[in-house]
Amino acid sequence: MKPKISGVELRRIAMPLVAPFRTSFGVETSRDVLLVRVVTSDGGEGWGECAAMSEPRYCSEYVDGAQDVLRRFLVPALPKDGLDVHAAGRALHPFTGHRMAKSALETAVLDARLRSDGESFGSYLGAARDRVPCGVSVGIMDSVPELLDAVAGYLAEGYVRIKLKIEPGWDVAPVRAVRERFGDDLLLQVDANAAYTLADARQLAALDDFGLLLIEQPLANDDMVQHAELARLLRTPVCLDESIESAADAAAAISLGACSVINIKPARVGGYLEARRIHDLARAHGVAVWCGGMLETGIGRAANVALAALPGFNLPGDTSGSHRYFATDITEPFVLGDGHLDVPTGPGLGVEPLSDVLDEVTTSREWITL
């Protein structure tokens, strides 16, 4: 008899960052993380991580809201007769939005199922590699010399690609400085987090001279039409992040010519099954994809590394090592080796929370019986 879901734990943890991380929409010094643990009738379990931030700045979701919608709507809607992740997805579909909360719950259900079956996340998703190349995202700094020192440090650690966060007033000068310091062979891209408008097209076109891999989400997340117009004005490939919340969004963006690259963040699109659908769609249309990150702990990082090993992920992702963000991770740390991270091969996510570390950083626990 197959195991059933007996209950779900919602656990909040506080994870200080090793250094402040600044983007165009704010500065983070710590992560208030919501973990979801699915417990089964046979004593098994599965874990998922909600990537929502403390405030609704990156997107409309925020961690308190995610916990509320999980408690009141999503967890009670789960099918109670087994660990069918597709049935769980259908049960969650009627609830509009809340993709990060759905992703965490779906991942926990899938992890529990795969642990029960003895299959790894990577194998289930269709991973084609046993390790993935890793890039790093570098936040907005107070000065160009500080930025150059940070980039030098990440390159010394072995990262194979650098992504610079930009915003109006911090774009051409830092990009020029990095390119001049580290040369034309450095894989370099930028991320605006929707900080510009089409009126800034001339300023953004000035970045064309630096041989960037891409410019990520330059304009508003709800304006694919203007992204298509901007893409015609730039030589630098346009990549969409916040604009892509589903495979349907990806299809629309490709049809409009709004992008030639897509950053797939599983949390943003509702989970790893939808992320795989976007990967398959992009691959069929010759559109490059890479795996983004949301400053995840080892739980979310394990799943992202498995996804990034799919054959269509042809650009290095933001799947950095654990120590990029946390002095101590809640799992055994992911450690960079020759610019790559190994894809976990154990059942499910292939990682386990370290109980003593987890207890030390836990701020609250809530149990929901099904």
N, C-alpha and C positions, 0 to 999 in steps of 0.2 A: 504494500500500500504506500502510495507516494505521500511524503510529508505535506502538511498544511501549515499555513501561517497562524501562529497562536497569538502573536502580539508584535507590537512595534515600539521601540524605544527611541525617543528624541533626546539627544544629548548635546548640550552646548559646551564648547570648550573655548578657552582664551589662549591665543597663540601670538605672543609678541614677535614682531618682525625684527630681523637683525639690523635693519636700517629703514628709515622712512622711505616709502615708495610714492612718488608724486607723479600724477598724470594731469591732463588738462581739466579733469573734473574733481580733483581733490588730492589730499595726502593721507596715506594710511600708515599707521605706526604699529597696528596690531590687527589680528583677524579674529573676529567673533564668529566661530564656525559652528554650524549645525550639522551634526552627524545623525544618520538614520540607521538603526539596527533592526533588521527583521529577524524574529526568532520563530523557529518552526516547531511543529509538534513532536519531532524526534530529537529535539535538543540542538539542532543545527542553527546557524545564523548567517546573515549576510549584511554587508555594510555598504552605505552610500554616503556621499558628502554633498551638502548643499553649498553651492558657490556664491549664493547671494551675499552681498556686502551689508554692512551695518546701516547704510543709508541708501535710498533709491537714486543713485547718481549714475552708475554705469547703465542701469536699466531700471524699470519700475519696481523690481523686486527688492526686498530687503529682508534681513534674517528674521526679525520678529514676525513679519508678515508671512514668511515661508513656514515658520513653525505653526502659526495660527491656521493657515489653510491646510497644512498636513493634519493637524489635530482634528479640525472640524469637518473637513470634507474628503481629503484624498485618502488618508488611512482607512476611514470607515467604508470607503467605496471599494477597497481591495476585494477581489474574489477570495472566498474563504475555503475553497475546495482544492487548492494546490498552489504550485509555484510556477505557473505559466506566465512568463513575462509579457507575452503578447496579449493575454487576457487582461493582465494588469493595465497595460497601455490602453486597451479599449475601455476599461472601467474609468480611467482617469480622463479620457478624451473629452467628455461632456463639460468639464470644468474649464472655463476660458482662461488662457494665459497660465501664469505661475509655472513656467517651464523649468525653472531651477529647482523648485520643490518637487515637481514631478520627476525630474531627472534623478534626484537623490533617492526617491522611493523606488523608482524603476530599477536603479542600479543595485540597491540593497536586495530587491527580489531576485534579480538576475544573479547576483553574487551567491545568494543562498542556494539557488537552483544549481549553479555550476559547481559549487562546493559539494553538494549532494551527489552530483553526477561524476565528480572527479575531473571536470574539464576546465581548462584555463580560459580566462577572459579573452586573451589573444586568439586562441584557437577558435573560440565561438564566433568572434567578430570576423575572422579571416585574415589574421596577421600573416604577412609574407616575409617578415624579417625577425631576427632574434634580438636586435638592438636598433635604436633609432638615434639619428644625429640631433644634437640639441643646440638651440639658440637661447639667448637670454634677452630679457626686456629691461632696458635701462631707463629709469625714471628721469624726469626733468630735474636738473641740478641748479644750484645757486650760481655756478660759474662754469665757464668752458674748461678751465684747468681741472676743476673737480670732476667734470664729465670725462675728460681724457684719462685721468687717473683710474676712474671706475672701469672704463672700457679696457684699459691696459690690464687691470686685475682680472677681468672676466676672460680675456684672451689668454692670459697666463694659466688660467684654470682649464683651458681647453675648449671653450665654447666655440662652435664653428660658424655662428652667425650672431650679429648684433642688431637689436632693434632699439631705436631711439624714440622715446615719447617726445612729441612736439606739440606746440601751441603757438598762436600768434605772438611774435616777439621772441620765440625760442624755436627757430626752425633752420633757416639757411646757415646762420653762423655756426651753430654746433655741428651740423652735418658736414659743412666744409672743414671744420677743424678735425673731426674724426677721420674724414677721408684723407686729408693731407698728412695726418700723423701716422695712420696705419696702412695707407696705400690702397690702390685700386683693386687688389685681390680680396680684400675683406668683404665678405657677404654682409651687406648693410641694408637695412630697411627702416622705415619710420612709421609711427602710429600717432594719428591725430585725435583719436577718440571723439570724432564729430565736432572738433573745435573750430572749423572753418565754414565759410559759405562760398557759393560760386563766385561772389565778388572778389574772393581772394585767389582766383585762378592764376593770375599773373605771378603772385608770390609763390604759389605751389609749383608753377612751371619752372621757377628758378632752381628747384630741386632736381630737374631733369639732367643737369650738368654733372651730377655726382654718381651716376651709374647705380642707382638704387634697385634692389630687387622688386620693391613695391612701395606704395604709400597706402597705408591702412586706414580705412574709414575717415576720409578727410571731411565729409559733409554729414548733415543730419541723418540719423538712422532711418527716418521715415521718408527719405527723398531719393529714390532710385533714379528718377528722371534726371535730376541735376547731376547725380553721379555719372550717368551715361554721357551727359554733356561735358562734364569735366574730363572724363576718360578720353574724349575726342581731342581735348586741348593739351593733354599731357603725353609725353613719351614714356614716363614712368608708369608701369602697370598699376592700376587701381585695384585694391583688395577691399572686400567688404567683410565686416565683423558684425557690429551691432545690427546692421540691416537684415541679416540672415537669421531668421528664427525658425525656419522650417525648410523642408525640401521644396515646397511650393515657392517660398521666397527665393531660393536659389535658382529655381527654374525661371522665375520672372526676371531676376537680375541678369542671368545669362542671355535671355531673349532680348532684353533691352540694351545689352552691351554696357551695363553699368559696372562690370568688373571683369577682370581676366584671372583673378585669384580670389579664393575664398578661405578665410580663417574659420575653421570649424571648431567651435567650443561646445562640447556636448551639453554642458549645463544650460547654455543659452538656447539650445534648440530642443530641449525637452528630454534629452537622454542619448544613450549610445546607439540605440536602434535607429533613431532619426538621424544621428550623426553619420551612421553608415549609409543611410539612404542618400544623404547629401554627397558623401564621398562617391557613391556609385554614379549618381547623376553627373557630377562634375567630371568624373573620369570619362564618362561616355561622351561628353562634349569637349574634351580636351582642355578643361579648365584646371589650373593648378590648385591644390589644397594643402593646408598645413594645419597642425593642431595647436590651438591657442590654450592659454592657461588663465586661471583666476586665483593664483596664489594658493593652490590647494596643498593640503597635507598629503602624507603618503597614501592615504586612502584614495583621494581623487587623482593623485599623480600616477598611481599604478594603473588605473583605468585609462587615463590619457595616453600613457606610454604604449599600452596595448593597442589603442585606436590608431596611434601614429605609426604603427607597424603595418597598417594596411597598404596595399600596393600603390594606391593613388596619392599617398602623402609624399609628394616629391620635393618639398621644401622643408628645411629644419623648422621644428616647432618651438613653442615656448615651454617645453617640457624640461625645465632646468632641474639641477640637482637639489636635494632637500635644503642644503646649507645656503642656497641662494636667498632663502626667505627665513628659515627657522634655525635657531641654534640647536634645538632638539626637536626632531619630528616625532609624531605619535606612532610611527612604524619604524622598522629598521630603515635607516636613511638611504635614499637613492643617491648614489655616488657616481659622478662623471668619470668615465674611462675613455681616454682618447676622443673626447668630444661627444661621446655617446652614452646612453643609458640602456641597460639590459631590460628586455621585456620579461616581466614575471612569468614563470611557467607553472607555478603551483595551482591547485584548484581555485576556481573563482578569481578574485583579484590577485591572488598569489601573495598577499601580504596580510599580516595580522597586527592589530593595534597592540602596542606594548602596554599591558594593563597598569603598571605602576606609573608610567608617564601619562597615560590617559586619565587616570584618577587624579593626578596632580594638577592637570590643566582643566578639569571639568568644573563648570560653574553651575550647571543644573542638569537634572535628568527627569524625563517624563515618560511614563509607561502607558501604552494604549492597548487594551485587550481587545482582540477581535472575536 
